[in-house]
Amino acid sequence: MKAPPQSATRTRQRDRQAREQELVSAAAVVFAEKGYEKATTRGIAEAAGCSEGLIQRYFNGKEGLLLAVLKQEGSSQRDRFFERPLCASIVDEALDMISHGAAVLEKRSERMRIVLSRALLDRAFQADFQRISTRKDVQRGLKQRLARYVDEGMIDPTLDLDVVTELLMSFVFQLGFVHRELHQSKAADIQRMAEGFATLFARGVAPTPAARRKTQ
């Protein structure tokens, strides 16, 4: 039996990619309008003009489709945020990062609660979550941005940027999700902690006198 020609294979791949995108786009709208729990795969498939069975085939059900929506959301905004001009100070940079990250987490809070609870209890779902998570993209973008501050002499070049990146990301999640969603902290308290952390973060990454002499 002859294998299908490469042109036919490429066509099928493009068709699948198009259908996947239609389903993800439709799911994003339905989730936003009805919430995840009330959304149905039938409703999503109807909105996309696709067969309901394709959701199971392509995404392993509604949960996998939710992961695909989360992965797609905000990628262009994320890139623009990291590529924007550098701030006048590291304090301002940390505050911008916290504010932006908290806003993103607030927008996605319902979906994040669902994803995190399932990831903690379901190892298969956890593997899918890790596979398509955008966290590495965020880490890479933030690390590249922080490296620009190193080049400008605003961050100690002897520091491990992977650690610096992880520190800032962890605090964004702590304030933007844990304090707001779990602890129900007041907005004023979150803002006070954000300002305090930004100041401490800037002090911690500031170049030492020895590092300044080496770069001069």
Secondary structure, 3 states (H helix, E strand, C coil): CCCCCHHHHHHHHHHHHHHHHHHHHHHHHHHHHHCCCCCCHHHHHHHHCCCCHHHHHHHCCHHHHHHHHHHHCCHHHHHHHHHCCCCCCHHHHHHHHHHHHHHHHHHCHHHHHHHHHHHHHCHHHHHHHHHHCCHHHHHHHHHHHHHHHHHCCCCCCCCCHHHHHHHHHHHHHHHHHHHHHHCCCCHHHHHHHHHHHHHHHHHHHCCCHHHHHHHC
